[in-house]
Amino acid sequence: MIVCSCNRITEQDLRAAVRGGCPTVDSAYRAMGSEFECGCCRDYAEELVADERRARKPRLVSVTA
């Protein structure tokens, strides 16, 4: 799915950038050699970054004795 039509960034591109170590939308765009143009994609891009970071966050496992 296209996230940013100005820069032709896909959801897959953005998620890969986060997996590659980009913690924010701005850093992910910079890593792809882009920057926000019209800004219409920012909210959706931020949701995707947050979603990907949640998915990659180590989960604590509760151990009962």
mmCIF file of the N, C-alpha and C atoms, coordinates in Angstrom:
data_MODEL
# 
_entry.id   MODEL 
# 
loop_
_atom_site.group_PDB 
_atom_site.id 
_atom_site.type_symbol 
_atom_site.label_atom_id 
_atom_site.label_alt_id 
_atom_site.label_comp_id 
_atom_site.label_asym_id 
_atom_site.label_entity_id 
_atom_site.label_seq_id 
_atom_site.pdbx_PDB_ins_code 
_atom_site.Cartn_x 
_atom_site.Cartn_y 
_atom_site.Cartn_z 
_atom_site.occupancy 
_atom_site.B_iso_or_equiv 
_atom_site.pdbx_formal_charge 
_atom_site.auth_seq_id 
_atom_site.auth_comp_id 
_atom_site.auth_asym_id 
_atom_site.auth_atom_id 
_atom_site.pdbx_PDB_model_num 
ATOM 1   N N  . MET A 1 1  ? 0.839  -1.175  0.000  1.00 0.00 ? 1  MET A N  1 
ATOM 2   C CA . MET A 1 1  ? 0.000  0.000   0.000  1.00 0.00 ? 1  MET A CA 1 
ATOM 3   C C  . MET A 1 1  ? 0.887  1.241   0.000  1.00 0.00 ? 1  MET A C  1 
ATOM 4   N N  . ILE A 1 2  ? 0.515  2.230   -0.768 1.00 0.00 ? 2  ILE A N  1 
ATOM 5   C CA . ILE A 1 2  ? 1.243  3.497   -0.820 1.00 0.00 ? 2  ILE A CA 1 
ATOM 6   C C  . ILE A 1 2  ? 0.919  4.323   0.429  1.00 0.00 ? 2  ILE A C  1 
ATOM 7   N N  . VAL A 1 3  ? 1.960  4.759   1.111  1.00 0.00 ? 3  VAL A N  1 
ATOM 8   C CA . VAL A 1 3  ? 1.798  5.628   2.273  1.00 0.00 ? 3  VAL A CA 1 
ATOM 9   C C  . VAL A 1 3  ? 1.956  7.078   1.837  1.00 0.00 ? 3  VAL A C  1 
ATOM 10  N N  . CYS A 1 4  ? 2.985  7.323   1.035  1.00 0.00 ? 4  CYS A N  1 
ATOM 11  C CA . CYS A 1 4  ? 3.302  8.685   0.604  1.00 0.00 ? 4  CYS A CA 1 
ATOM 12  C C  . CYS A 1 4  ? 3.407  8.710   -0.917 1.00 0.00 ? 4  CYS A C  1 
ATOM 13  N N  . SER A 1 5  ? 2.441  9.317   -1.558 1.00 0.00 ? 5  SER A N  1 
ATOM 14  C CA . SER A 1 5  ? 2.469  9.375   -3.017 1.00 0.00 ? 5  SER A CA 1 
ATOM 15  C C  . SER A 1 5  ? 3.479  10.412  -3.521 1.00 0.00 ? 5  SER A C  1 
ATOM 16  N N  . CYS A 1 6  ? 3.779  11.428  -2.732 1.00 0.00 ? 6  CYS A N  1 
ATOM 17  C CA . CYS A 1 6  ? 4.768  12.427  -3.150 1.00 0.00 ? 6  CYS A CA 1 
ATOM 18  C C  . CYS A 1 6  ? 6.145  11.789  -3.316 1.00 0.00 ? 6  CYS A C  1 
ATOM 19  N N  . ASN A 1 7  ? 6.501  10.879  -2.404 1.00 0.00 ? 7  ASN A N  1 
ATOM 20  C CA . ASN A 1 7  ? 7.813  10.244  -2.415 1.00 0.00 ? 7  ASN A CA 1 
ATOM 21  C C  . ASN A 1 7  ? 7.768  8.778   -2.836 1.00 0.00 ? 7  ASN A C  1 
ATOM 22  N N  . ARG A 1 8  ? 6.585  8.310   -3.180 1.00 0.00 ? 8  ARG A N  1 
ATOM 23  C CA . ARG A 1 8  ? 6.396  6.905   -3.577 1.00 0.00 ? 8  ARG A CA 1 
ATOM 24  C C  . ARG A 1 8  ? 6.923  5.937   -2.523 1.00 0.00 ? 8  ARG A C  1 
ATOM 25  N N  . ILE A 1 9  ? 6.533  6.176   -1.277 1.00 0.00 ? 9  ILE A N  1 
ATOM 26  C CA . ILE A 1 9  ? 6.930  5.315   -0.162 1.00 0.00 ? 9  ILE A CA 1 
ATOM 27  C C  . ILE A 1 9  ? 5.767  4.385   0.154  1.00 0.00 ? 9  ILE A C  1 
ATOM 28  N N  . THR A 1 10 ? 6.094  3.116   0.257  1.00 0.00 ? 10 THR A N  1 
ATOM 29  C CA . THR A 1 10 ? 5.070  2.122   0.564  1.00 0.00 ? 10 THR A CA 1 
ATOM 30  C C  . THR A 1 10 ? 5.119  1.768   2.048  1.00 0.00 ? 10 THR A C  1 
ATOM 31  N N  . GLU A 1 11 ? 4.062  1.097   2.494  1.00 0.00 ? 11 GLU A N  1 
ATOM 32  C CA . GLU A 1 11 ? 4.017  0.614   3.870  1.00 0.00 ? 11 GLU A CA 1 
ATOM 33  C C  . GLU A 1 11 ? 5.213  -0.304  4.124  1.00 0.00 ? 11 GLU A C  1 
ATOM 34  N N  . GLN A 1 12 ? 5.512  -1.160  3.180  1.00 0.00 ? 12 GLN A N  1 
ATOM 35  C CA . GLN A 1 12 ? 6.636  -2.086  3.306  1.00 0.00 ? 12 GLN A CA 1 
ATOM 36  C C  . GLN A 1 12 ? 7.962  -1.331  3.457  1.00 0.00 ? 12 GLN A C  1 
ATOM 37  N N  . ASP A 1 13 ? 8.151  -0.263  2.675  1.00 0.00 ? 13 ASP A N  1 
ATOM 38  C CA . ASP A 1 13 ? 9.362  0.560   2.775  1.00 0.00 ? 13 ASP A CA 1 
ATOM 39  C C  . ASP A 1 13 ? 9.498  1.158   4.169  1.00 0.00 ? 13 ASP A C  1 
ATOM 40  N N  . LEU A 1 14 ? 8.408  1.712   4.668  1.00 0.00 ? 14 LEU A N  1 
ATOM 41  C CA . LEU A 1 14 ? 8.425  2.387   5.962  1.00 0.00 ? 14 LEU A CA 1 
ATOM 42  C C  . LEU A 1 14 ? 8.687  1.401   7.086  1.00 0.00 ? 14 LEU A C  1 
ATOM 43  N N  . ARG A 1 15 ? 8.012  0.258   7.049  1.00 0.00 ? 15 ARG A N  1 
ATOM 44  C CA . ARG A 1 15 ? 8.235  -0.762  8.086  1.00 0.00 ? 15 ARG A CA 1 
ATOM 45  C C  . ARG A 1 15 ? 9.668  -1.276  8.047  1.00 0.00 ? 15 ARG A C  1 
ATOM 46  N N  . ALA A 1 16 ? 10.230 -1.441  6.864  1.00 0.00 ? 16 ALA A N  1 
ATOM 47  C CA . ALA A 1 16 ? 11.618 -1.902  6.732  1.00 0.00 ? 16 ALA A CA 1 
ATOM 48  C C  . ALA A 1 16 ? 12.582 -0.883  7.335  1.00 0.00 ? 16 ALA A C  1 
ATOM 49  N N  . ALA A 1 17 ? 12.305 0.392   7.143  1.00 0.00 ? 17 ALA A N  1 
ATOM 50  C CA . ALA A 1 17 ? 13.157 1.435   7.712  1.00 0.00 ? 17 ALA A CA 1 
ATOM 51  C C  . ALA A 1 17 ? 13.130 1.379   9.238  1.00 0.00 ? 17 ALA A C  1 
ATOM 52  N N  . VAL A 1 18 ? 11.962 1.152   9.814  1.00 0.00 ? 18 VAL A N  1 
ATOM 53  C CA . VAL A 1 18 ? 11.843 1.042   11.274 1.00 0.00 ? 18 VAL A CA 1 
ATOM 54  C C  . VAL A 1 18 ? 12.597 -0.200  11.754 1.00 0.00 ? 18 VAL A C  1 
ATOM 55  N N  . ARG A 1 19 ? 12.418 -1.312  11.072 1.00 0.00 ? 19 ARG A N  1 
ATOM 56  C CA . ARG A 1 19 ? 13.142 -2.541  11.425 1.00 0.00 ? 19 ARG A CA 1 
ATOM 57  C C  . ARG A 1 19 ? 14.651 -2.349  11.296 1.00 0.00 ? 19 ARG A C  1 
ATOM 58  N N  . GLY A 1 20 ? 15.048 -1.461  10.401 1.00 0.00 ? 20 GLY A N  1 
ATOM 59  C CA . GLY A 1 20 ? 16.464 -1.166  10.201 1.00 0.00 ? 20 GLY A CA 1 
ATOM 60  C C  . GLY A 1 20 ? 17.041 -0.212  11.228 1.00 0.00 ? 20 GLY A C  1 
ATOM 61  N N  . GLY A 1 21 ? 16.220 0.271   12.143 1.00 0.00 ? 21 GLY A N  1 
ATOM 62  C CA . GLY A 1 21 ? 16.718 1.102   13.229 1.00 0.00 ? 21 GLY A CA 1 
ATOM 63  C C  . GLY A 1 21 ? 16.203 2.522   13.290 1.00 0.00 ? 21 GLY A C  1 
ATOM 64  N N  . CYS A 1 22 ? 15.344 2.918   12.374 1.00 0.00 ? 22 CYS A N  1 
ATOM 65  C CA . CYS A 1 22 ? 14.803 4.281   12.401 1.00 0.00 ? 22 CYS A CA 1 
ATOM 66  C C  . CYS A 1 22 ? 13.680 4.367   13.444 1.00 0.00 ? 22 CYS A C  1 
ATOM 67  N N  . PRO A 1 23 ? 13.867 5.178   14.482 1.00 0.00 ? 23 PRO A N  1 
ATOM 68  C CA . PRO A 1 23 ? 12.870 5.233   15.552 1.00 0.00 ? 23 PRO A CA 1 
ATOM 69  C C  . PRO A 1 23 ? 11.700 6.188   15.290 1.00 0.00 ? 23 PRO A C  1 
ATOM 70  N N  . THR A 1 24 ? 11.839 7.072   14.298 1.00 0.00 ? 24 THR A N  1 
ATOM 71  C CA . THR A 1 24 ? 10.784 8.056   14.042 1.00 0.00 ? 24 THR A CA 1 
ATOM 72  C C  . THR A 1 24 ? 10.445 8.105   12.563 1.00 0.00 ? 24 THR A C  1 
ATOM 73  N N  . VAL A 1 25 ? 9.321  8.715   12.260 1.00 0.00 ? 25 VAL A N  1 
ATOM 74  C CA . VAL A 1 25 ? 8.911  8.886   10.872 1.00 0.00 ? 25 VAL A CA 1 
ATOM 75  C C  . VAL A 1 25 ? 9.928  9.746   10.122 1.00 0.00 ? 25 VAL A C  1 
ATOM 76  N N  . ASP A 1 26 ? 10.371 10.820  10.738 1.00 0.00 ? 26 ASP A N  1 
ATOM 77  C CA . ASP A 1 26 ? 11.334 11.706  10.082 1.00 0.00 ? 26 ASP A CA 1 
ATOM 78  C C  . ASP A 1 26 ? 12.638 10.973  9.763  1.00 0.00 ? 26 ASP A C  1 
ATOM 79  N N  . SER A 1 27 ? 13.125 10.178  10.716 1.00 0.00 ? 27 SER A N  1 
ATOM 80  C CA . SER A 1 27 ? 14.370 9.454   10.460 1.00 0.00 ? 27 SER A CA 1 
ATOM 81  C C  . SER A 1 27 ? 14.181 8.391   9.387  1.00 0.00 ? 27 SER A C  1 
ATOM 82  N N  . ALA A 1 28 ? 13.012 7.768   9.351  1.00 0.00 ? 28 ALA A N  1 
ATOM 83  C CA . ALA A 1 28 ? 12.716 6.761   8.324  1.00 0.00 ? 28 ALA A CA 1 
ATOM 84  C C  . ALA A 1 28 ? 12.689 7.407   6.943  1.00 0.00 ? 28 ALA A C  1 
ATOM 85  N N  . TYR A 1 29 ? 12.049 8.543   6.826  1.00 0.00 ? 29 TYR A N  1 
ATOM 86  C CA . TYR A 1 29 ? 12.000 9.254   5.533  1.00 0.00 ? 29 TYR A CA 1 
ATOM 87  C C  . TYR A 1 29 ? 13.409 9.662   5.109  1.00 0.00 ? 29 TYR A C  1 
ATOM 88  N N  . ARG A 1 30 ? 14.198 10.194  6.050  1.00 0.00 ? 30 ARG A N  1 
ATOM 89  C CA . ARG A 1 30 ? 15.577 10.595  5.721  1.00 0.00 ? 30 ARG A CA 1 
ATOM 90  C C  . ARG A 1 30 ? 16.397 9.395   5.264  1.00 0.00 ? 30 ARG A C  1 
ATOM 91  N N  . ALA A 1 31 ? 16.217 8.257   5.923  1.00 0.00 ? 31 ALA A N  1 
ATOM 92  C CA . ALA A 1 31 ? 16.961 7.049   5.557  1.00 0.00 ? 31 ALA A CA 1 
ATOM 93  C C  . ALA A 1 31 ? 16.621 6.597   4.140  1.00 0.00 ? 31 ALA A C  1 
ATOM 94  N N  . MET A 1 32 ? 15.426 6.944   3.682  1.00 0.00 ? 32 MET A N  1 
ATOM 95  C CA . MET A 1 32 ? 15.018 6.594   2.328  1.00 0.00 ? 32 MET A CA 1 
ATOM 96  C C  . MET A 1 32 ? 15.324 7.715   1.339  1.00 0.00 ? 32 MET A C  1 
ATOM 97  N N  . GLY A 1 33 ? 16.027 8.755   1.811  1.00 0.00 ? 33 GLY A N  1 
ATOM 98  C CA . GLY A 1 33 ? 16.396 9.863   0.940  1.00 0.00 ? 33 GLY A CA 1 
ATOM 99  C C  . GLY A 1 33 ? 15.234 10.782  0.630  1.00 0.00 ? 33 GLY A C  1 
ATOM 100 N N  . SER A 1 34 ? 14.263 10.826  1.529  1.00 0.00 ? 34 SER A N  1 
ATOM 101 C CA . SER A 1 34 ? 13.055 11.633  1.305  1.00 0.00 ? 34 SER A CA 1 
ATOM 102 C C  . SER A 1 34 ? 12.797 12.558  2.473  1.00 0.00 ? 34 SER A C  1 
ATOM 103 N N  . GLU A 1 35 ? 11.834 13.424  2.284  1.00 0.00 ? 35 GLU A N  1 
ATOM 104 C CA . GLU A 1 35 ? 11.311 14.262  3.359  1.00 0.00 ? 35 GLU A CA 1 
ATOM 105 C C  . GLU A 1 35 ? 9.858  14.535  3.037  1.00 0.00 ? 35 GLU A C  1 
ATOM 106 N N  . PHE A 1 36 ? 9.123  14.986  4.024  1.00 0.00 ? 36 PHE A N  1 
ATOM 107 C CA . PHE A 1 36 ? 7.704  15.255  3.798  1.00 0.00 ? 36 PHE A CA 1 
ATOM 108 C C  . PHE A 1 36 ? 7.539  16.386  2.807  1.00 0.00 ? 36 PHE A C  1 
ATOM 109 N N  . GLU A 1 37 ? 6.640  16.203  1.884  1.00 0.00 ? 37 GLU A N  1 
ATOM 110 C CA . GLU A 1 37 ? 6.322  17.238  0.905  1.00 0.00 ? 37 GLU A CA 1 
ATOM 111 C C  . GLU A 1 37 ? 5.022  17.922  1.338  1.00 0.00 ? 37 GLU A C  1 
ATOM 112 N N  . CYS A 1 38 ? 3.880  17.315  1.024  1.00 0.00 ? 38 CYS A N  1 
ATOM 113 C CA . CYS A 1 38 ? 2.595  17.935  1.358  1.00 0.00 ? 38 CYS A CA 1 
ATOM 114 C C  . CYS A 1 38 ? 2.173  17.631  2.798  1.00 0.00 ? 38 CYS A C  1 
ATOM 115 N N  . GLY A 1 39 ? 2.681  16.549  3.385  1.00 0.00 ? 39 GLY A N  1 
ATOM 116 C CA . GLY A 1 39 ? 2.381  16.219  4.777  1.00 0.00 ? 39 GLY A CA 1 
ATOM 117 C C  . GLY A 1 39 ? 1.106  15.433  5.000  1.00 0.00 ? 39 GLY A C  1 
ATOM 118 N N  . CYS A 1 40 ? 0.366  15.141  3.948  1.00 0.00 ? 40 CYS A N  1 
ATOM 119 C CA . CYS A 1 40 ? -0.892 14.399  4.109  1.00 0.00 ? 40 CYS A CA 1 
ATOM 120 C C  . CYS A 1 40 ? -0.680 12.989  4.653  1.00 0.00 ? 40 CYS A C  1 
ATOM 121 N N  . CYS A 1 41 ? 0.493  12.444  4.466  1.00 0.00 ? 41 CYS A N  1 
ATOM 122 C CA . CYS A 1 41 ? 0.775  11.074  4.880  1.00 0.00 ? 41 CYS A CA 1 
ATOM 123 C C  . CYS A 1 41 ? 1.279  10.972  6.314  1.00 0.00 ? 41 CYS A C  1 
ATOM 124 N N  . ARG A 1 42 ? 1.619  12.083  6.928  1.00 0.00 ? 42 ARG A N  1 
ATOM 125 C CA . ARG A 1 42 ? 2.302  12.053  8.227  1.00 0.00 ? 42 ARG A CA 1 
ATOM 126 C C  . ARG A 1 42 ? 1.546  11.255  9.281  1.00 0.00 ? 42 ARG A C  1 
ATOM 127 N N  . ASP A 1 43 ? 0.263  11.488  9.456  1.00 0.00 ? 43 ASP A N  1 
ATOM 128 C CA . ASP A 1 43 ? -0.492 10.781  10.495 1.00 0.00 ? 43 ASP A CA 1 
ATOM 129 C C  . ASP A 1 43 ? -0.463 9.273   10.279 1.00 0.00 ? 43 ASP A C  1 
ATOM 130 N N  . TYR A 1 44 ? -0.715 8.850   9.061  1.00 0.00 ? 44 TYR A N  1 
ATOM 131 C CA . TYR A 1 44 ? -0.709 7.416   8.761  1.00 0.00 ? 44 TYR A CA 1 
ATOM 132 C C  . TYR A 1 44 ? 0.693  6.835   8.927  1.00 0.00 ? 44 TYR A C  1 
ATOM 133 N N  . ALA A 1 45 ? 1.704  7.554   8.473  1.00 0.00 ? 45 ALA A N  1 
ATOM 134 C CA . ALA A 1 45 ? 3.084  7.095   8.609  1.00 0.00 ? 45 ALA A CA 1 
ATOM 135 C C  . ALA A 1 45 ? 3.464  6.953   10.082 1.00 0.00 ? 45 ALA A C  1 
ATOM 136 N N  . GLU A 1 46 ? 3.045  7.898   10.906 1.00 0.00 ? 46 GLU A N  1 
ATOM 137 C CA . GLU A 1 46 ? 3.330  7.815   12.343 1.00 0.00 ? 46 GLU A CA 1 
ATOM 138 C C  . GLU A 1 46 ? 2.636  6.615   12.973 1.00 0.00 ? 46 GLU A C  1 
ATOM 139 N N  . GLU A 1 47 ? 1.416  6.320   12.546 1.00 0.00 ? 47 GLU A N  1 
ATOM 140 C CA . GLU A 1 47 ? 0.717  5.128   13.041 1.00 0.00 ? 47 GLU A CA 1 
ATOM 141 C C  . GLU A 1 47 ? 1.481  3.860   12.675 1.00 0.00 ? 47 GLU A C  1 
ATOM 142 N N  . LEU A 1 48 ? 1.972  3.783   11.454 1.00 0.00 ? 48 LEU A N  1 
ATOM 143 C CA . LEU A 1 48 ? 2.717  2.604   11.012 1.00 0.00 ? 48 LEU A CA 1 
ATOM 144 C C  . LEU A 1 48 ? 4.019  2.438   11.792 1.00 0.00 ? 48 LEU A C  1 
ATOM 145 N N  . VAL A 1 49 ? 4.724  3.534   12.023 1.00 0.00 ? 49 VAL A N  1 
ATOM 146 C CA . VAL A 1 49 ? 5.965  3.475   12.786 1.00 0.00 ? 49 VAL A CA 1 
ATOM 147 C C  . VAL A 1 49 ? 5.676  2.999   14.208 1.00 0.00 ? 49 VAL A C  1 
ATOM 148 N N  . ALA A 1 50 ? 4.656  3.553   14.832 1.00 0.00 ? 50 ALA A N  1 
ATOM 149 C CA . ALA A 1 50 ? 4.296  3.134   16.188 1.00 0.00 ? 50 ALA A CA 1 
ATOM 150 C C  . ALA A 1 50 ? 3.892  1.661   16.217 1.00 0.00 ? 50 ALA A C  1 
ATOM 151 N N  . ASP A 1 51 ? 3.143  1.240   15.234 1.00 0.00 ? 51 ASP A N  1 
ATOM 152 C CA . ASP A 1 51 ? 2.721  -0.153  15.143 1.00 0.00 ? 51 ASP A CA 1 
ATOM 153 C C  . ASP A 1 51 ? 3.924  -1.082  14.995 1.00 0.00 ? 51 ASP A C  1 
ATOM 154 N N  . GLU A 1 52 ? 4.838  -0.720  14.141 1.00 0.00 ? 52 GLU A N  1 
ATOM 155 C CA . GLU A 1 52 ? 6.032  -1.551  13.914 1.00 0.00 ? 52 GLU A CA 1 
ATOM 156 C C  . GLU A 1 52 ? 6.909  -1.579  15.159 1.00 0.00 ? 52 GLU A C  1 
ATOM 157 N N  . ARG A 1 53 ? 7.034  -0.471  15.838 1.00 0.00 ? 53 ARG A N  1 
ATOM 158 C CA . ARG A 1 53 ? 7.834  -0.431  17.069 1.00 0.00 ? 53 ARG A CA 1 
ATOM 159 C C  . ARG A 1 53 ? 7.195  -1.278  18.164 1.00 0.00 ? 53 ARG A C  1 
ATOM 160 N N  . ARG A 1 54 ? 5.866  -1.243  18.264 1.00 0.00 ? 54 ARG A N  1 
ATOM 161 C CA . ARG A 1 54 ? 5.178  -2.103  19.242 1.00 0.00 ? 54 ARG A CA 1 
ATOM 162 C C  . ARG A 1 54 ? 5.412  -3.572  18.925 1.00 0.00 ? 54 ARG A C  1 
ATOM 163 N N  . ALA A 1 55 ? 5.357  -3.913  17.658 1.00 0.00 ? 55 ALA A N  1 
ATOM 164 C CA . ALA A 1 55 ? 5.536  -5.306  17.237 1.00 0.00 ? 55 ALA A CA 1 
ATOM 165 C C  . ALA A 1 55 ? 6.957  -5.785  17.516 1.00 0.00 ? 55 ALA A C  1 
ATOM 166 N N  . ARG A 1 56 ? 7.916  -4.896  17.526 1.00 0.00 ? 56 ARG A N  1 
ATOM 167 C CA . ARG A 1 56 ? 9.318  -5.260  17.728 1.00 0.00 ? 56 ARG A CA 1 
ATOM 168 C C  . ARG A 1 56 ? 9.747  -5.148  19.193 1.00 0.00 ? 56 ARG A C  1 
ATOM 169 N N  . LYS A 1 57 ? 8.918  -4.557  20.026 1.00 0.00 ? 57 LYS A N  1 
ATOM 170 C CA . LYS A 1 57 ? 9.273  -4.353  21.425 1.00 0.00 ? 57 LYS A CA 1 
ATOM 171 C C  . LYS A 1 57 ? 9.313  -5.704  22.140 1.00 0.00 ? 57 LYS A C  1 
ATOM 172 N N  . PRO A 1 58 ? 10.377 -5.954  22.905 1.00 0.00 ? 58 PRO A N  1 
ATOM 173 C CA . PRO A 1 58 ? 10.434 -7.214  23.662 1.00 0.00 ? 58 PRO A CA 1 
ATOM 174 C C  . PRO A 1 58 ? 9.283  -7.266  24.658 1.00 0.00 ? 58 PRO A C  1 
ATOM 175 N N  . ARG A 1 59 ? 8.669  -8.392  24.721 1.00 0.00 ? 59 ARG A N  1 
ATOM 176 C CA . ARG A 1 59 ? 7.543  -8.552  25.637 1.00 0.00 ? 59 ARG A CA 1 
ATOM 177 C C  . ARG A 1 59 ? 8.014  -9.228  26.905 1.00 0.00 ? 59 ARG A C  1 
ATOM 178 N N  . LEU A 1 60 ? 7.550  -8.696  28.030 1.00 0.00 ? 60 LEU A N  1 
ATOM 179 C CA . LEU A 1 60 ? 7.869  -9.304  29.316 1.00 0.00 ? 60 LEU A CA 1 
ATOM 180 C C  . LEU A 1 60 ? 6.920  -10.471 29.541 1.00 0.00 ? 60 LEU A C  1 
ATOM 181 N N  . VAL A 1 61 ? 7.485  -11.555 30.003 1.00 0.00 ? 61 VAL A N  1 
ATOM 182 C CA . VAL A 1 61 ? 6.691  -12.739 30.268 1.00 0.00 ? 61 VAL A CA 1 
ATOM 183 C C  . VAL A 1 61 ? 6.540  -12.878 31.764 1.00 0.00 ? 61 VAL A C  1 
ATOM 184 N N  . SER A 1 62 ? 5.320  -13.024 32.195 1.00 0.00 ? 62 SER A N  1 
ATOM 185 C CA . SER A 1 62 ? 5.051  -13.196 33.610 1.00 0.00 ? 62 SER A CA 1 
ATOM 186 C C  . SER A 1 62 ? 5.259  -14.658 33.974 1.00 0.00 ? 62 SER A C  1 
ATOM 187 N N  . VAL A 1 63 ? 6.062  -14.857 35.003 1.00 0.00 ? 63 VAL A N  1 
ATOM 188 C CA . VAL A 1 63 ? 6.329  -16.213 35.466 1.00 0.00 ? 63 VAL A CA 1 
ATOM 189 C C  . VAL A 1 63 ? 5.745  -16.351 36.860 1.00 0.00 ? 63 VAL A C  1 
ATOM 190 N N  . THR A 1 64 ? 4.902  -17.331 37.020 1.00 0.00 ? 64 THR A N  1 
ATOM 191 C CA . THR A 1 64 ? 4.320  -17.556 38.350 1.00 0.00 ? 64 THR A CA 1 
ATOM 192 C C  . THR A 1 64 ? 5.021  -18.733 38.998 1.00 0.00 ? 64 THR A C  1 
ATOM 193 N N  . ALA A 1 65 ? 5.274  -18.584 40.279 1.00 0.00 ? 65 ALA A N  1 
ATOM 194 C CA . ALA A 1 65 ? 6.003  -19.636 41.014 1.00 0.00 ? 65 ALA A CA 1 
ATOM 195 C C  . ALA A 1 65 ? 5.075  -20.689 41.531 1.00 0.00 ? 65 ALA A C  1 
# 
